[in-house]
Amino acid sequence: MQIPRLHPDTIEEVKLRADIVDVVSEYVVLRKRGKDFVGLCPFHDEKSPSFTVSQTKQMYYCFGCQAGGNAIKFVMELGKRSFADVVLDLARRYQVPVQTLEPEQRQELQRQLSLREQLYEVLASSAQFYQHALRQSQGQKALQYLQSNRQFKEETIQQFGLGYAPAGWETLYRYLVEDKHYPAQILEKAGLIKPRKEGGGYYDVFRDRLMIPIRDVQGRVIAFGGRTLTDEQPKYLNSPETELFSKGKTLFALDRAKDGISKLDQAVVVEGYFDAIALHAAGINNAVASLGTALSLEQVRLILRYTESKQLVLNFDADKAGTNATERAIGEIAELAYKGEVQLKILNLPDGKDADEYLHSHTPEDYGELLKNAPLWLDWQIQQIIQDRDLKQATDFQQVTQQIVKLLKNIANSDTRNYYVSYCAEILSLGDTRLIPLRVENLLTQIAPAAATYSKPVSAKKAWGGGKSPLPINSPLPTERSLLEHAEALLLRIYLHCPEQRQMIVDELEERDLQFSLSHHRFLWQQILEISSGDGETQNFSSLPDLISRLQDRFLEFDSEIGLISHLFHVDEKTKKKYCGLRK
């Protein structure tokens, strides 16, 4: 809305009433230190707090980036908002009467400001109506559901303001419009009623549903979630987007969880209203719910205001839908997680239960223990990739490797990446520790192809199947660092395809005390030596005409290495003549 010039008295009154610690605390976790408060600066990245808030001076200052000012400037800078917009917002919050320099504009401004106030008021009245209806005869089914099915105590029902929307089409409308005399347009703007398509009039949005108030960070009702008590679809119905409510920017129960998140330095995000309520009822008061949608970046940033170490645990259902929801949530915030800006963990409860179900048969301490041992999101992702896969099968092995490489490529921190490369190499080695170095090099090659020289792995079927090389034999391998790779590959090709040259190659390697530098070449050479020594003590290397066939059979056990060496087993006749010096 167009904001007229505000009267200096209004600005001064806002400065007096808006306590800077109160304002800043909504965005930054503050710790008391002497007379002042300190926290991590929201204006630049830092690991040690250099952001100071003085309650006596009503000022903030960052010793790291030199940002400073009063409460109004803080909100302006953080939200990139105008001066007048911030003053009006703080005036509403601290109930400061608004005056303008132009009296004729005052009425329009008050009208616009009063719209939001009317929405808050009508939503609060609706919440009281639903709570009252829950205690009436028509609400007994809903009350029974809360007490028996959900096992909520009376204290919990009251704390969260749970209620019931009667089954009639105009019950709420008649109460608020006809009895309380609220304008129907306000109810419509609040998402409580809808106009009929025919015949005029309105009907209630929520009917015969268990009602859960959705509140903003300050505890004001801004919307509702309604759960059906019949087979009606959808099972859960949220208020539409309004002036006060945006589903992607709101978290259920954050008003109750923000203190717990700050004290425990950790936030738990669940899928459903009842999961969050059950956790709070069990004394786990750092839980919020994502309103049944994919967790958005804005929601995450909202949570992270209250945790200094940025610890976030996703506890979505362990069924397929819950796993998909977890994947979507990770996708939204993966960039933050890869950069280390959020410590993301994933908690899947046993037997595919959600938090509410789990607490029916387990103690809060059991849940806390699972929470403490929840795996980091990368570990969870890796387990999801290998789940139900048979790594002894070439196709599964190749697909798993590709997905793991895709995951590892995004890790920015080199120490973290190296740790997970080793971890994944152990998984892919299937218990054979001899293979770990080879798996490591294979992964590193694919993660950073510009810094390595290996060819891309291919499936066993493609590698052994057609007689054609998956990589042209005469083409040099890519990158500047390919000379060593190319030289070793050439030597191995000559050895494999030119039996009369084999003894000379072995003698030269022994005399010069040379070894192959690249792990997949070392691995191939080790297999050659084992096959050769197995045919007699004399190690007559030239008398193995079926060497390539025997190697191919042996490598069926190590299908991931096929893509790194398969091109060595295939040469055309022209190339073979060049290597072996044959004549027609």
SULNOR-V364868 format. One record per residue. NEAR is the number of other C-alpha atoms within 8 Angstrom. D_LAST is the distance of its C-alpha to the last C-alpha in Angstrom with 2 decimals. Layout:
near = {NEAR:NEAR}
d_last = {D_LAST:D_LAST}
This chain:
near = {3:3:7:9:8:11:10:6:7:13:10:8:9:13:10:7:7:11:11:14:11:8:10:10:9:9:10:12:13:8:7:8:7:5:7:10:14:13:13:13:12:8:7:6:6:7:5:5:9:11:13:12:13:13:12:4:5:12:12:15:11:12:9:6:7:7:9:9:10:10:15:11:9:12:11:12:8:9:6:7:10:7:9:9:9:12:11:9:8:10:13:8:7:9:6:10:6:10:10:11:8:8:8:5:9:10:8:7:10:9:8:9:8:8:9:10:8:9:13:11:8:13:12:10:9:10:12:8:9:13:12:10:13:15:9:8:6:8:12:10:7:12:10:9:9:11:10:8:7:9:8:11:7:6:6:10:11:8:6:9:10:12:13:15:14:11:8:7:7:9:10:10:13:9:9:13:11:9:7:7:7:10:7:8:6:12:13:11:10:14:13:11:12:10:9:9:5:4:5:7:6:10:11:13:8:8:10:11:14:13:13:12:13:11:13:11:7:6:8:9:13:12:14:11:12:12:10:13:9:4:6:7:6:6:8:9:8:8:9:6:9:9:7:10:10:8:8:9:8:11:11:13:13:12:11:9:12:11:9:11:15:12:6:7:13:13:13:11:13:14:13:10:10:8:13:16:11:12:14:11:9:8:7:9:10:14:16:14:15:14:11:7:8:8:11:11:8:8:12:10:8:9:11:10:11:15:14:12:8:11:14:12:14:12:14:14:13:13:7:6:8:10:11:8:11:10:8:10:11:8:7:10:11:8:7:9:11:11:10:7:8:11:11:11:12:12:12:10:13:5:5:9:11:12:13:13:8:10:13:7:6:8:7:10:6:8:10:8:8:10:9:6:6:11:9:10:9:6:8:10:8:9:8:7:10:8:6:4:9:7:10:7:7:11:7:11:15:12:8:12:10:8:9:11:11:9:8:11:8:7:11:8:8:7:6:9:11:8:8:9:12:10:8:9:13:12:8:11:11:7:6:7:7:5:8:13:9:10:12:11:9:9:12:11:12:9:10:9:10:6:8:11:13:9:8:7:10:10:13:12:6:9:14:9:7:6:6:5:12:9:7:7:10:5:6:6:10:7:9:5:10:12:7:7:12:10:8:10:10:8:8:9:10:12:11:12:9:11:12:6:11:13:10:7:9:8:8:8:10:8:7:6:6:7:6:8:6:7:10:10:12:11:9:9:8:8:9:10:8:8:9:12:10:7:7:8:6:5:8:9:9:10:6:9:7:6:10:9:7:8:10:9:8:8:10:8:7:8:12:11:10:14:15:13:11:12:13:11:11:10:9:6:6:6:10:13:10:8:8:10:7:7:4:2}
d_last = {89.84:91.41:93.39:96.50:97.64:98.90:102.26:102.19:104.35:101.65:98.99:101.23:102.11:98.44:97.83:100.74:99.82:96.00:95.48:92.28:91.34:91.74:89.62:86.82:86.67:85.34:82.16:81.91:82.53:85.38:86.55:90.02:90.03:93.50:95.28:92.09:89.07:85.40:82.10:78.57:78.71:77.69:76.89:74.00:71.68:73.07:73.00:76.36:79.42:80.84:82.65:86.44:89.13:92.78:95.28:98.22:96.79:95.06:92.00:88.34:86.18:82.61:82.14:78.38:78.22:81.90:82.50:86.19:89.10:91.37:90.77:90.55:87.96:85.91:85.59:84.99:82.11:80.49:80.63:80.36:83.64:86.54:89.72:91.94:89.61:89.57:93.35:93.95:91.67:93.47:96.83:96.09:94.98:98.03:100.44:101.44:103.35:101.45:103.31:102.10:103.50:103.96:106.31:105.34:101.74:102.83:103.38:99.87:98.31:100.37:99.35:95.66:96.17:98.30:95.56:93.50:96.66:97.61:94.17:94.53:98.03:97.23:94.24:96.44:99.07:96.43:95.29:98.93:99.36:96.32:97.48:100.92:99.52:97.61:101.00:102.48:102.37:99.61:97.42:97.82:94.51:92.71:94.75:94.05:90.32:90.46:92.57:90.98:87.37:86.72:89.31:90.56:93.90:96.64:96.03:92.40:93.39:95.91:93.75:91.07:93.63:92.12:93.88:93.87:93.71:96.05:94.78:96.92:95.39:97.88:99.22:97.98:98.69:102.31:102.84:101.46:102.47:105.67:107.03:105.66:105.53:102.08:100.67:98.18:95.85:95.61:94.68:92.00:90.61:90.59:88.43:91.21:92.01:90.41:92.14:92.38:90.47:93.44:97.16:97.18:97.71:95.34:93.89:92.87:89.19:89.57:91.29:91.65:89.28:89.45:89.59:87.98:89.06:86.32:87.68:86.62:86.39:90.13:90.90:91.93:91.01:88.56:87.15:87.01:84.59:85.78:84.59:85.37:87.51:86.45:83.22:83.35:80.21:79.19:80.03:80.56:81.88:82.13:84.38:82.76:81.93:85.19:86.69:86.83:83.88:80.12:78.15:75.15:77.46:79.70:79.44:81.84:84.12:83.09:86.79:87.39:84.14:84.03:86.34:84.48:81.12:82.59:84.15:81.15:78.67:76.57:76.46:75.56:74.48:74.88:74.38:77.78:81.43:82.48:79.85:81.24:84.82:84.19:82.67:85.65:88.02:86.35:86.90:83.34:84.50:81.36:79.84:79.33:77.84:75.49:77.44:74.70:72.29:69.14:70.25:70.21:69.62:73.26:74.48:72.46:73.80:77.27:76.90:75.43:78.61:80.32:77.83:77.28:74.06:72.72:72.23:71.57:71.05:69.97:71.46:70.42:70.36:67.55:66.97:64.24:66.54:67.55:63.98:63.13:66.23:65.13:61.69:63.39:65.78:63.00:61.14:64.25:64.83:61.34:61.24:64.45:63.16:59.83:61.83:64.22:67.20:68.04:67.72:66.68:66.90:66.54:68.95:68.28:71.18:70.73:70.62:69.89:73.50:74.84:77.26:80.36:79.32:78.23:81.62:83.45:82.20:81.39:83.30:82.83:81.80:78.92:77.75:78.17:76.00:73.20:73.65:73.34:70.09:68.51:64.84:63.67:62.17:58.58:58.88:60.31:57.52:54.87:56.69:56.84:53.08:52.27:55.16:54.21:50.50:48.34:46.11:44.07:42.85:39.92:41.57:44.91:43.37:41.48:44.59:46.85:44.63:44.52:48.30:48.89:46.74:48.72:51.92:50.94:49.77:53.38:54.96:56.08:57.35:54.53:56.41:57.00:53.40:52.09:54.57:53.41:49.70:50.41:52.64:50.07:47.33:49.58:50.06:46.35:45.57:47.71:49.35:46.25:47.17:43.71:42.43:45.13:43.42:40.29:42.45:44.36:41.31:39.99:43.38:43.74:40.34:41.40:44.95:44.07:40.55:41.35:41.89:38.88:35.16:34.19:32.78:35.23:35.43:34.37:35.38:33.67:33.01:31.21:29.32:27.96:28.12:25.59:22.14:22.74:23.68:27.36:26.55:23.64:21.33:21.03:24.74:27.06:29.85:33.23:36.08:36.49:36.41:32.82:31.23:31.93:30.82:27.54:26.90:27.78:25.74:22.61:23.29:23.82:20.66:18.62:20.83:20.47:16.72:15.58:17.70:16.94:18.53:21.58:23.87:23.48:24.44:27.40:28.55:28.53:30.47:32.98:33.45:34.10:36.03:34.22:34.55:33.14:35.73:35.45:36.93:34.32:31.62:34.03:34.62:30.95:30.58:33.72:32.36:29.19:31.48:33.76:31.09:29.62:33.12:34.05:31.58:33.35:35.07:32.21:30.19:26.84:24.87:21.39:22.58:23.05:20.24:22.76:23.95:23.37:25.14:27.98:28.40:28.63:31.31:33.16:33.19:34.98:38.03:37.40:36.58:37.85:35.09:32.35:32.69:32.29:29.06:27.49:25.06:23.50:22.39:20.21:17.03:14.74:10.96:10.85:13.47:12.05:9.02:11.91:14.11:12.19:10.23:6.89:3.80:0.00}
